[in-house]
Amino acid sequence: MSRVRKLAVAGAASASVLALAIAPASAATTTIHSGSQTGPLYSGGVVATNLGNVSVVTSLSNATCTSAIQNGTINSDGTALNVTSASFTGCTSSLGTVTVTAQNLPWTGGSVVYAPVSGGRDGTITVAHYTVGATVFGLSCVYSGTLTGDGFNPNNSHRPDTSVAQAQAKITNGTVSKLSGSALCPGTATVTAAFKLVGSGGQQLWAAS
């Protein structure tokens, strides 16, 4: 074998070894349980209730809602997190009282992924097709996008509200884009919120692999 060919074969072998070395590890599976992290698998309804105010910030105004409740469903493998209803009350802004309404329900295609970080979250939670309209002083704006935040099991000491022993989620400065509305509506808005998550019958929910 010629020296050039030997070098080419050796180079190809080295590249193959390097590719195997840097290939990402297989992603851990996700399972949703009720009662404990080793409890029975759970598929079914999920109720998300805000912990503290929900904040929506645009270049035009800052708004907060004191109450936000979302109902939906999830599969036991963390897929198909779908929001079927959502309500927002007690909403005010720097421009005055705001009426906030959920639109284009259901919001389908969300997920929970178990991806623990030492000293932090237990996973991520994604709400896809999140779409809300806001009206203040006759000015109406509709924003839509995908919100992704940190998820926490009921025993995680880093969860947003340690006085509540339930699964929780925290979204910080999630960006949604203007879908429709007045020309005065800013192009984007950021959403910050924390929620507790329970099963439709009040079950404590846990994420695991």
GROMACS elastic network, one bead per residue, 0.5 to 0.9 nm:
[ bonds ]
;  ai    aj funct       b0    kb
    1     4     6  0.83021   500
    1     5     6  0.63918   500
    1     6     6  0.64246   500
    2     5     6  0.52057   500
    2     6     6  0.61899   500
    2     7     6  0.86375   500
    3     6     6  0.50744   500
    3     7     6  0.61875   500
    3     8     6  0.86462   500
    4     7     6  0.51518   500
    4     8     6  0.62312   500
    4     9     6  0.87487   500
    5     9     6  0.62005   500
    5    10     6  0.85337   500
    6     9     6  0.52061   500
    6    10     6  0.61023   500
    6    11     6  0.84916   500
    7    10     6  0.50825   500
    7    11     6  0.59988   500
    7    12     6  0.85633   500
    8    11     6  0.50500   500
    8    12     6  0.61541   500
    8    13     6  0.86205   500
    9    12     6  0.51093   500
    9    13     6  0.61880   500
    9    14     6  0.85977   500
   10    13     6  0.51090   500
   10    14     6  0.61417   500
   10    15     6  0.85996   500
   11    14     6  0.50820   500
   11    15     6  0.61431   500
   11    16     6  0.86178   500
   12    15     6  0.50901   500
   12    16     6  0.62225   500
   12    17     6  0.87500   500
   13    16     6  0.50798   500
   13    17     6  0.63047   500
   13    18     6  0.86235   500
   14    17     6  0.51576   500
   14    18     6  0.61433   500
   14    19     6  0.85725   500
   15    18     6  0.50171   500
   15    19     6  0.60570   500
   15    20     6  0.86343   500
   16    19     6  0.50858   500
   16    20     6  0.63095   500
   16    21     6  0.86200   500
   17    20     6  0.51841   500
   17    21     6  0.61689   500
   17    22     6  0.88172   500
   18    22     6  0.62769   500
   18    23     6  0.84652   500
   19    22     6  0.53783   500
   19    23     6  0.58962   500
   20    23     6  0.52023   500
   20    24     6  0.86911   500
   21    24     6  0.85315   500
   22    25     6  0.87648   500
   24    27     6  0.82785   500
   25    28     6  0.87230   500
   26    29     6  0.89676   500
   27   115     6  0.88156   500
   28   113     6  0.88061   500
   28   114     6  0.74114   500
   28   115     6  0.76612   500
   28   209     6  0.61378   500
   29    77     6  0.75208   500
   29    78     6  0.89814   500
   29   113     6  0.79903   500
   29   114     6  0.73040   500
   29   208     6  0.81493   500
   29   209     6  0.51005   500
   30    76     6  0.80821   500
   30    77     6  0.52847   500
   30    78     6  0.59425   500
   30    79     6  0.87932   500
   30   112     6  0.76437   500
   30   113     6  0.57839   500
   30   114     6  0.52225   500
   30   115     6  0.84384   500
   30   207     6  0.68889   500
   30   208     6  0.58126   500
   31    41     6  0.69902   500
   31    42     6  0.82136   500
   31    75     6  0.86836   500
   31    76     6  0.55351   500
   31    78     6  0.61144   500
   31   112     6  0.89016   500
   31   113     6  0.84451   500
   31   114     6  0.76425   500
   31   206     6  0.83097   500
   31   207     6  0.58102   500
   31   208     6  0.52102   500
   31   209     6  0.54875   500
   32    37     6  0.80811   500
   32    39     6  0.89675   500
   32    40     6  0.84366   500
   32    41     6  0.57371   500
   32    42     6  0.55259   500
   32    43     6  0.74978   500
   32    74     6  0.87212   500
   32    75     6  0.77029   500
   32    77     6  0.61436   500
   32    78     6  0.62322   500
   32   112     6  0.85290   500
   32   114     6  0.89937   500
   32   205     6  0.69115   500
   32   206     6  0.57152   500
   32   208     6  0.63944   500
   32   209     6  0.84555   500
   33    36     6  0.64997   500
   33    37     6  0.59755   500
   33    38     6  0.67369   500
   33    39     6  0.54004   500
   33    40     6  0.54079   500
   33    43     6  0.83689   500
   33    76     6  0.72467   500
   33   204     6  0.83404   500
   33   205     6  0.57661   500
   33   206     6  0.50871   500
   33   207     6  0.63123   500
   33   208     6  0.75411   500
   34    37     6  0.73662   500
   34    38     6  0.81942   500
   34    39     6  0.54796   500
   34    40     6  0.58270   500
   34    41     6  0.64498   500
   34    42     6  0.57364   500
   34   199     6  0.78803   500
   34   203     6  0.60330   500
   34   204     6  0.55392   500
   34   206     6  0.61592   500
   34   207     6  0.89569   500
   35    38     6  0.80391   500
   35    39     6  0.55482   500
   35    40     6  0.76105   500
   35   203     6  0.64713   500
   35   204     6  0.51342   500
   35   205     6  0.63308   500
   35   206     6  0.73904   500
   36    40     6  0.81388   500
   36   154     6  0.87970   500
   36   204     6  0.73441   500
   36   205     6  0.71935   500
   36   206     6  0.61496   500
   36   207     6  0.89962   500
   37    40     6  0.86365   500
   37   153     6  0.83943   500
   37   205     6  0.80888   500
   37   206     6  0.52762   500
   37   207     6  0.65380   500
   37   208     6  0.61855   500
   38    41     6  0.83766   500
   38   206     6  0.84766   500
   38   208     6  0.80030   500
   39    42     6  0.86511   500
   39   206     6  0.84976   500
   41    76     6  0.58492   500
   41    77     6  0.86102   500
   42    74     6  0.83135   500
   42    75     6  0.71981   500
   42    76     6  0.50446   500
   42    77     6  0.86815   500
   42   199     6  0.84713   500
   42   205     6  0.79469   500
   43    73     6  0.74871   500
   43    74     6  0.57051   500
   43    77     6  0.82649   500
   43    78     6  0.87461   500
   43   199     6  0.89057   500
   44    72     6  0.82168   500
   44    73     6  0.51542   500
   44    74     6  0.55886   500
   44    75     6  0.66045   500
   44    76     6  0.80789   500
   44   199     6  0.72823   500
   44   200     6  0.72694   500
   45    71     6  0.72411   500
   45    72     6  0.55832   500
   45    74     6  0.65486   500
   45   198     6  0.84004   500
   45   199     6  0.56011   500
   45   201     6  0.80299   500
   46    70     6  0.82256   500
   46    71     6  0.58664   500
   46    72     6  0.51385   500
   46    73     6  0.53007   500
   46    74     6  0.69270   500
   46    81     6  0.87441   500
   46    83     6  0.86826   500
   46   197     6  0.65430   500
   46   198     6  0.56485   500
   46   200     6  0.52250   500
   46   201     6  0.86960   500
   46   202     6  0.87586   500
   46   205     6  0.89858   500
   47    69     6  0.71852   500
   47    70     6  0.58293   500
   47    72     6  0.64328   500
   47    73     6  0.83742   500
   47   196     6  0.80319   500
   47   197     6  0.56783   500
   47   198     6  0.54385   500
   47   199     6  0.62077   500
   47   200     6  0.60574   500
   47   202     6  0.83575   500
   48    68     6  0.81260   500
   48    69     6  0.56852   500
   48    70     6  0.50536   500
   48    71     6  0.63778   500
   48    72     6  0.82833   500
   48   168     6  0.85528   500
   48   169     6  0.88530   500
   48   195     6  0.57507   500
   48   196     6  0.55456   500
   48   198     6  0.67734   500
   49    67     6  0.77401   500
   49    68     6  0.60524   500
   49    70     6  0.66299   500
   49    71     6  0.88616   500
   49   194     6  0.83646   500
   49   195     6  0.51980   500
   49   196     6  0.54519   500
   49   197     6  0.67955   500
   49   198     6  0.86887   500
   50    53     6  0.70320   500
   50    54     6  0.71572   500
   50    66     6  0.80872   500
   50    67     6  0.63358   500
   50    68     6  0.54770   500
   50    69     6  0.65731   500
   50    70     6  0.88524   500
   50   193     6  0.70623   500
   50   194     6  0.57084   500
   50   196     6  0.64142   500
   51    54     6  0.82593   500
   51    66     6  0.89927   500
   51    67     6  0.85698   500
   51    68     6  0.89279   500
   51   160     6  0.80067   500
   51   161     6  0.72896   500
   51   168     6  0.89022   500
   51   193     6  0.75539   500
   51   194     6  0.52720   500
   51   195     6  0.51231   500
   51   196     6  0.66581   500
   52    65     6  0.88961   500
   52    66     6  0.68417   500
   52    67     6  0.80653   500
   52   193     6  0.75751   500
   52   194     6  0.69454   500
   52   195     6  0.82660   500
   53    64     6  0.60401   500
   53    65     6  0.55635   500
   53    67     6  0.69597   500
   53    68     6  0.84022   500
   53   192     6  0.86145   500
   53   193     6  0.67913   500
   53   194     6  0.80637   500
   54    63     6  0.82427   500
   54    64     6  0.53780   500
   54    65     6  0.51299   500
   54    66     6  0.65662   500
   54    67     6  0.75287   500
   54    68     6  0.73145   500
   54    91     6  0.88706   500
   54   191     6  0.73472   500
   54   192     6  0.60288   500
   54   194     6  0.74092   500
   55    62     6  0.73630   500
   55    63     6  0.58234   500
   55    65     6  0.67072   500
   55   173     6  0.89319   500
   55   190     6  0.79637   500
   55   191     6  0.56898   500
   55   192     6  0.51105   500
   55   193     6  0.63523   500
   56    61     6  0.84946   500
   56    62     6  0.60140   500
   56    63     6  0.51276   500
   56    64     6  0.62016   500
   56    65     6  0.84945   500
   56   173     6  0.85631   500
   56   189     6  0.64755   500
   56   190     6  0.55506   500
   56   192     6  0.65962   500
   56   193     6  0.88309   500
   57    60     6  0.80533   500
   57    61     6  0.62446   500
   57    63     6  0.61819   500
   57    64     6  0.85440   500
   57   173     6  0.85914   500
   57   188     6  0.88259   500
   57   189     6  0.55227   500
   57   190     6  0.52397   500
   57   191     6  0.66901   500
   57   192     6  0.85345   500
   58    61     6  0.53896   500
   58    62     6  0.61678   500
   58    63     6  0.84361   500
   58   185     6  0.86921   500
   58   186     6  0.64453   500
   58   187     6  0.84100   500
   58   188     6  0.66117   500
   58   190     6  0.66891   500
   59    62     6  0.80054   500
   59   185     6  0.89525   500
   59   186     6  0.63136   500
   59   187     6  0.88257   500
   59   188     6  0.82954   500
   59   189     6  0.78655   500
   60    94     6  0.87970   500
   60    95     6  0.87449   500
   60   184     6  0.85204   500
   60   185     6  0.75675   500
   60   186     6  0.66478   500
   61    93     6  0.64439   500
   61    94     6  0.56120   500
   61    95     6  0.66838   500
   62    92     6  0.84836   500
   62    93     6  0.54284   500
   62    94     6  0.58485   500
   62    95     6  0.83189   500
   63    91     6  0.68280   500
   63    92     6  0.55301   500
   63    94     6  0.67283   500
   63    95     6  0.85573   500
   63    96     6  0.88869   500
   63    97     6  0.88578   500
   63    98     6  0.77160   500
   64    90     6  0.78689   500
   64    91     6  0.54243   500
   64    92     6  0.56539   500
   64    93     6  0.63674   500
   64    98     6  0.88661   500
   65    68     6  0.69810   500
   65    88     6  0.64866   500
   65    89     6  0.59351   500
   65    90     6  0.51161   500
   65    92     6  0.65675   500
   65    93     6  0.88772   500
   65    98     6  0.87977   500
   65   100     6  0.85854   500
   66    88     6  0.78819   500
   66    89     6  0.63836   500
   66    90     6  0.50528   500
   66    91     6  0.64436   500
   66    92     6  0.88467   500
   67    87     6  0.79647   500
   67    88     6  0.57026   500
   67    89     6  0.51802   500
   67    90     6  0.62347   500
   67    91     6  0.80364   500
   68    86     6  0.72217   500
   68    87     6  0.56133   500
   68    89     6  0.65436   500
   68    90     6  0.89116   500
   68   195     6  0.87712   500
   69    85     6  0.82252   500
   69    86     6  0.56276   500
   69    87     6  0.54579   500
   69    88     6  0.68102   500
   69   195     6  0.87928   500
   70    83     6  0.66265   500
   70    84     6  0.76023   500
   70    85     6  0.57156   500
   70    87     6  0.65849   500
   70    88     6  0.89356   500
   71    82     6  0.84632   500
   71    83     6  0.57191   500
   71    84     6  0.57530   500
   71    85     6  0.52501   500
   71    86     6  0.63432   500
   71   200     6  0.83428   500
   72    81     6  0.69826   500
   72    82     6  0.52646   500
   72    85     6  0.68782   500
   72    86     6  0.88527   500
   72   106     6  0.84986   500
   72   107     6  0.88613   500
   72   200     6  0.87132   500
   73    80     6  0.73088   500
   73    81     6  0.56608   500
   73    82     6  0.53850   500
   73    83     6  0.66960   500
   73    84     6  0.77235   500
   73   199     6  0.88688   500
   73   200     6  0.86877   500
   74    77     6  0.82233   500
   74    78     6  0.63652   500
   74    79     6  0.62857   500
   74    80     6  0.53813   500
   74    82     6  0.65612   500
   74   110     6  0.86548   500
   74   111     6  0.77299   500
   74   112     6  0.85504   500
   75    78     6  0.54132   500
   75    79     6  0.53714   500
   75    80     6  0.59335   500
   75    81     6  0.70813   500
   75   111     6  0.88169   500
   76    79     6  0.73665   500
   77    80     6  0.87775   500
   77   111     6  0.89279   500
   77   112     6  0.82026   500
   77   113     6  0.85760   500
   78    81     6  0.70711   500
   78   110     6  0.87232   500
   78   111     6  0.54366   500
   78   113     6  0.62099   500
   78   114     6  0.82912   500
   78   207     6  0.82206   500
   79    82     6  0.88426   500
   79   109     6  0.74859   500
   79   110     6  0.67640   500
   79   112     6  0.65216   500
   79   113     6  0.82918   500
   80   108     6  0.67470   500
   80   109     6  0.52327   500
   80   110     6  0.56606   500
   80   111     6  0.58966   500
   80   112     6  0.87480   500
   81   107     6  0.84699   500
   81   108     6  0.66046   500
   81   109     6  0.60442   500
   81   112     6  0.72608   500
   81   125     6  0.88558   500
   81   126     6  0.79063   500
   81   127     6  0.71834   500
   81   128     6  0.84266   500
   82   106     6  0.65813   500
   82   107     6  0.55089   500
   82   109     6  0.61531   500
   82   110     6  0.59799   500
   82   111     6  0.81988   500
   82   127     6  0.76720   500
   82   128     6  0.80814   500
   83    86     6  0.73838   500
   83   105     6  0.71732   500
   83   106     6  0.54161   500
   83   108     6  0.64676   500
   83   110     6  0.83708   500
   83   127     6  0.78883   500
   83   128     6  0.88420   500
   83   130     6  0.86710   500
   84   105     6  0.60062   500
   84   107     6  0.66373   500
   84   108     6  0.83282   500
   85   102     6  0.76019   500
   85   105     6  0.67518   500
   85   106     6  0.68890   500
   85   107     6  0.86185   500
   86   101     6  0.78882   500
   86   102     6  0.58514   500
   86   103     6  0.88243   500
   86   105     6  0.84840   500
   87   100     6  0.79721   500
   87   101     6  0.66124   500
   87   102     6  0.66216   500
   88    91     6  0.71653   500
   88    99     6  0.81639   500
   88   100     6  0.59549   500
   88   101     6  0.66353   500
   88   102     6  0.79758   500
   89    99     6  0.77980   500
   89   100     6  0.73963   500
   90    97     6  0.83084   500
   90    98     6  0.83089   500
   90    99     6  0.86708   500
   91    96     6  0.89440   500
   91    97     6  0.61852   500
   91    98     6  0.53016   500
   91    99     6  0.66178   500
   91   100     6  0.71169   500
   92    95     6  0.78334   500
   92    96     6  0.56927   500
   92    98     6  0.50940   500
   92    99     6  0.81992   500
   92   136     6  0.89202   500
   93    96     6  0.50675   500
   93    97     6  0.60508   500
   93    98     6  0.64517   500
   93   136     6  0.84218   500
   94    97     6  0.84236   500
   95    98     6  0.82366   500
   95   136     6  0.71021   500
   95   137     6  0.78151   500
   96   136     6  0.67369   500
   96   137     6  0.76108   500
   97   135     6  0.86438   500
   97   136     6  0.63891   500
   97   137     6  0.82183   500
   98   134     6  0.63944   500
   98   135     6  0.56192   500
   98   137     6  0.81526   500
   99   133     6  0.79989   500
   99   134     6  0.55438   500
   99   135     6  0.52027   500
   99   136     6  0.66808   500
  100   132     6  0.67367   500
  100   133     6  0.55968   500
  100   135     6  0.66648   500
  101   131     6  0.87391   500
  101   132     6  0.55945   500
  101   133     6  0.52750   500
  101   134     6  0.65965   500
  101   135     6  0.88099   500
  102   105     6  0.71066   500
  102   130     6  0.82416   500
  102   131     6  0.61129   500
  102   133     6  0.64083   500
  103   106     6  0.83325   500
  103   107     6  0.88301   500
  103   130     6  0.82826   500
  103   131     6  0.54013   500
  103   132     6  0.53567   500
  103   133     6  0.67297   500
  103   142     6  0.83827   500
  104   107     6  0.70296   500
  104   129     6  0.81697   500
  104   130     6  0.84238   500
  104   131     6  0.64594   500
  104   132     6  0.82736   500
  105   108     6  0.81314   500
  105   129     6  0.85959   500
  105   130     6  0.85774   500
  105   131     6  0.79645   500
  106   129     6  0.84840   500
  107   110     6  0.77517   500
  107   127     6  0.73966   500
  107   128     6  0.60666   500
  107   129     6  0.51223   500
  107   130     6  0.60498   500
  107   131     6  0.77900   500
  108   127     6  0.78431   500
  108   128     6  0.61007   500
  108   129     6  0.66672   500
  108   130     6  0.88285   500
  109   126     6  0.85273   500
  109   127     6  0.74457   500
  109   128     6  0.56459   500
  109   129     6  0.78077   500
  110   125     6  0.75895   500
  110   126     6  0.50320   500
  110   129     6  0.82559   500
  110   146     6  0.84650   500
  111   124     6  0.81457   500
  111   125     6  0.58212   500
  111   126     6  0.51870   500
  111   127     6  0.69191   500
  111   128     6  0.82714   500
  112   123     6  0.71668   500
  112   124     6  0.57867   500
  112   126     6  0.64112   500
  112   151     6  0.78665   500
  112   207     6  0.80084   500
  113   122     6  0.86986   500
  113   123     6  0.54408   500
  113   124     6  0.52558   500
  113   125     6  0.64580   500
  113   126     6  0.85244   500
  113   151     6  0.85029   500
  113   207     6  0.79262   500
  113   208     6  0.88131   500
  114   122     6  0.61652   500
  114   124     6  0.66451   500
  114   125     6  0.88785   500
  114   151     6  0.83751   500
  114   207     6  0.60234   500
  114   208     6  0.58984   500
  114   209     6  0.63503   500
  115   121     6  0.77955   500
  115   122     6  0.57644   500
  115   124     6  0.67613   500
  115   208     6  0.86869   500
  115   209     6  0.85863   500
  116   119     6  0.88248   500
  116   120     6  0.73653   500
  116   121     6  0.56735   500
  116   123     6  0.51705   500
  116   124     6  0.86095   500
  116   152     6  0.88849   500
  117   120     6  0.52193   500
  117   121     6  0.55007   500
  117   122     6  0.62345   500
  117   123     6  0.75841   500
  118   121     6  0.75459   500
  118   122     6  0.84414   500
  119   156     6  0.89938   500
  119   157     6  0.85935   500
  119   158     6  0.72933   500
  120   150     6  0.86892   500
  120   152     6  0.82937   500
  120   156     6  0.80822   500
  120   157     6  0.84336   500
  120   158     6  0.58953   500
  120   159     6  0.81476   500
  121   124     6  0.76140   500
  121   150     6  0.57907   500
  121   151     6  0.57611   500
  121   152     6  0.53835   500
  121   153     6  0.81986   500
  121   156     6  0.77124   500
  121   158     6  0.70847   500
  121   159     6  0.75106   500
  122   150     6  0.75214   500
  122   151     6  0.57383   500
  122   152     6  0.50129   500
  122   153     6  0.63640   500
  122   156     6  0.77274   500
  122   207     6  0.75073   500
  122   208     6  0.83783   500
  123   149     6  0.86981   500
  123   150     6  0.60371   500
  123   152     6  0.66673   500
  123   153     6  0.86548   500
  123   207     6  0.77166   500
  123   208     6  0.89124   500
  124   148     6  0.68956   500
  124   149     6  0.56775   500
  124   152     6  0.83290   500
  124   169     6  0.81387   500
  125   147     6  0.82599   500
  125   148     6  0.56610   500
  125   149     6  0.54133   500
  125   150     6  0.60809   500
  125   151     6  0.57471   500
  125   169     6  0.70155   500
  125   170     6  0.86181   500
  125   171     6  0.88173   500
  126   146     6  0.70057   500
  126   147     6  0.56638   500
  126   149     6  0.65044   500
  126   150     6  0.88245   500
  127   130     6  0.62630   500
  127   145     6  0.86336   500
  127   146     6  0.57754   500
  127   147     6  0.51890   500
  127   148     6  0.63931   500
  127   149     6  0.87542   500
  128   131     6  0.89092   500
  128   145     6  0.67249   500
  128   147     6  0.64352   500
  128   148     6  0.83694   500
  129   144     6  0.62446   500
  129   145     6  0.53262   500
  129   146     6  0.55504   500
  129   147     6  0.82788   500
  130   143     6  0.81021   500
  130   144     6  0.53850   500
  130   145     6  0.53800   500
  130   146     6  0.58955   500
  130   147     6  0.69937   500
  130   176     6  0.80581   500
  131   142     6  0.70749   500
  131   143     6  0.56323   500
  131   145     6  0.66715   500
  131   146     6  0.88503   500
  131   176     6  0.83166   500
  131   179     6  0.85141   500
  132   141     6  0.84451   500
  132   142     6  0.56849   500
  132   143     6  0.56158   500
  132   144     6  0.65748   500
  133   140     6  0.69829   500
  133   141     6  0.55744   500
  133   143     6  0.63450   500
  133   144     6  0.88060   500
  133   180     6  0.89682   500
  133   181     6  0.87924   500
  134   139     6  0.80647   500
  134   140     6  0.56515   500
  134   141     6  0.53908   500
  134   142     6  0.63669   500
  134   143     6  0.84302   500
  135   138     6  0.60926   500
  135   139     6  0.53919   500
  135   141     6  0.65034   500
  135   142     6  0.88331   500
  136   139     6  0.52625   500
  136   140     6  0.66691   500
  137   140     6  0.83943   500
  139   181     6  0.79438   500
  139   182     6  0.65472   500
  139   184     6  0.79878   500
  139   185     6  0.79556   500
  140   180     6  0.85354   500
  140   181     6  0.55033   500
  140   182     6  0.61269   500
  140   185     6  0.76513   500
  141   178     6  0.71615   500
  141   179     6  0.78382   500
  141   180     6  0.61574   500
  141   182     6  0.62569   500
  141   183     6  0.89487   500
  141   184     6  0.86533   500
  141   185     6  0.58412   500
  141   186     6  0.84997   500
  142   177     6  0.83878   500
  142   178     6  0.58752   500
  142   179     6  0.54065   500
  142   180     6  0.52278   500
  142   181     6  0.59569   500
  142   185     6  0.85904   500
  143   176     6  0.57943   500
  143   177     6  0.51947   500
  143   179     6  0.51079   500
  143   180     6  0.71864   500
  143   181     6  0.88702   500
  143   187     6  0.86521   500
  143   188     6  0.74542   500
  143   189     6  0.74144   500
  144   175     6  0.87679   500
  144   176     6  0.51296   500
  144   177     6  0.54707   500
  144   178     6  0.64690   500
  144   179     6  0.60363   500
  145   174     6  0.88273   500
  145   175     6  0.70431   500
  145   177     6  0.61804   500
  145   178     6  0.88274   500
  145   179     6  0.89608   500
  146   174     6  0.79910   500
  146   175     6  0.77054   500
  146   176     6  0.69442   500
  147   171     6  0.72082   500
  147   174     6  0.55079   500
  147   175     6  0.70286   500
  147   176     6  0.76482   500
  147   191     6  0.82793   500
  148   170     6  0.86366   500
  148   171     6  0.64173   500
  148   172     6  0.85875   500
  148   174     6  0.68439   500
  149   169     6  0.65331   500
  149   170     6  0.53528   500
  149   172     6  0.68262   500
  149   174     6  0.78363   500
  150   168     6  0.83572   500
  150   169     6  0.55567   500
  150   170     6  0.52668   500
  150   171     6  0.65875   500
  150   172     6  0.87385   500
  151   159     6  0.80159   500
  151   167     6  0.74377   500
  151   168     6  0.58521   500
  151   170     6  0.66177   500
  151   207     6  0.87054   500
  152   155     6  0.79709   500
  152   156     6  0.60161   500
  152   157     6  0.88187   500
  152   158     6  0.76180   500
  152   159     6  0.55767   500
  152   160     6  0.84302   500
  152   166     6  0.85815   500
  152   167     6  0.56100   500
  152   168     6  0.51301   500
  152   169     6  0.61560   500
  152   170     6  0.84501   500
  152   206     6  0.83083   500
  152   207     6  0.82060   500
  153   156     6  0.54413   500
  153   159     6  0.76046   500
  153   165     6  0.85482   500
  153   166     6  0.69576   500
  153   168     6  0.66640   500
  153   205     6  0.74846   500
  153   206     6  0.54417   500
  153   207     6  0.65546   500
  153   208     6  0.89995   500
  154   157     6  0.84737   500
  154   159     6  0.77335   500
  154   162     6  0.84919   500
  154   164     6  0.77371   500
  154   168     6  0.71113   500
  154   204     6  0.76221   500
  154   205     6  0.76034   500
  154   206     6  0.70238   500
  155   158     6  0.87424   500
  155   159     6  0.81072   500
  155   162     6  0.83320   500
  155   165     6  0.66555   500
  155   166     6  0.78170   500
  155   167     6  0.81701   500
  156   159     6  0.56081   500
  156   162     6  0.80355   500
  156   165     6  0.89739   500
  156   167     6  0.87062   500
  157   160     6  0.86241   500
  157   161     6  0.88785   500
  157   162     6  0.64260   500
  158   161     6  0.82526   500
  158   162     6  0.74634   500
  159   162     6  0.60079   500
  159   164     6  0.89719   500
  159   167     6  0.82067   500
  159   168     6  0.64582   500
  159   169     6  0.77805   500
  159   170     6  0.82514   500
  160   164     6  0.89236   500
  160   168     6  0.71308   500
  160   169     6  0.76997   500
  160   170     6  0.69697   500
  160   194     6  0.67821   500
  160   195     6  0.83823   500
  161   164     6  0.57610   500
  161   165     6  0.83719   500
  161   168     6  0.81169   500
  161   194     6  0.86087   500
  161   196     6  0.86746   500
  162   165     6  0.68185   500
  162   166     6  0.89556   500
  164   167     6  0.85309   500
  164   168     6  0.87531   500
  164   196     6  0.78880   500
  165   168     6  0.87925   500
  165   196     6  0.88702   500
  165   204     6  0.81719   500
  166   196     6  0.60909   500
  166   197     6  0.64879   500
  166   198     6  0.68065   500
  166   203     6  0.88943   500
  166   204     6  0.58264   500
  166   205     6  0.69692   500
  166   206     6  0.84938   500
  167   195     6  0.84752   500
  167   196     6  0.57255   500
  167   197     6  0.51960   500
  167   198     6  0.68633   500
  167   204     6  0.69167   500
  167   205     6  0.58039   500
  167   206     6  0.64427   500
  167   207     6  0.85585   500
  168   194     6  0.71432   500
  168   195     6  0.54804   500
  168   197     6  0.55696   500
  168   198     6  0.87555   500
  169   193     6  0.82479   500
  169   194     6  0.55782   500
  169   195     6  0.52541   500
  169   196     6  0.64760   500
  169   197     6  0.74529   500
  170   192     6  0.76311   500
  170   193     6  0.58667   500
  170   195     6  0.65217   500
  171   174     6  0.61879   500
  171   191     6  0.71413   500
  171   192     6  0.52648   500
  171   193     6  0.52855   500
  171   194     6  0.62736   500
  171   195     6  0.87732   500
  172   190     6  0.82007   500
  172   191     6  0.66548   500
  172   193     6  0.66438   500
  172   194     6  0.84840   500
  173   189     6  0.86076   500
  173   191     6  0.50694   500
  173   192     6  0.51113   500
  173   193     6  0.85715   500
  174   189     6  0.81628   500
  174   190     6  0.51650   500
  174   192     6  0.64786   500
  175   188     6  0.67496   500
  175   189     6  0.58098   500
  175   191     6  0.64160   500
  176   179     6  0.89178   500
  176   187     6  0.87613   500
  176   188     6  0.57112   500
  176   189     6  0.54584   500
  176   190     6  0.62762   500
  176   191     6  0.76454   500
  177   186     6  0.86756   500
  177   187     6  0.58981   500
  177   189     6  0.64020   500
  177   190     6  0.88081   500
  178   181     6  0.76876   500
  178   185     6  0.74871   500
  178   186     6  0.71137   500
  178   187     6  0.50793   500
  178   188     6  0.56482   500
  178   189     6  0.77503   500
  179   187     6  0.85777   500
  180   183     6  0.87371   500
  180   185     6  0.85377   500
  181   184     6  0.81208   500
  181   185     6  0.66100   500
  182   185     6  0.54674   500
  183   186     6  0.79543   500
  185   188     6  0.84678   500
  186   189     6  0.73388   500
  197   204     6  0.79163   500
  197   205     6  0.71425   500
  198   201     6  0.77621   500
  198   202     6  0.54057   500
  198   203     6  0.55274   500
  198   204     6  0.54976   500
  198   205     6  0.58900   500
  199   204     6  0.64876   500
  199   205     6  0.65461   500
  200   203     6  0.69489   500
  202   205     6  0.89721   500
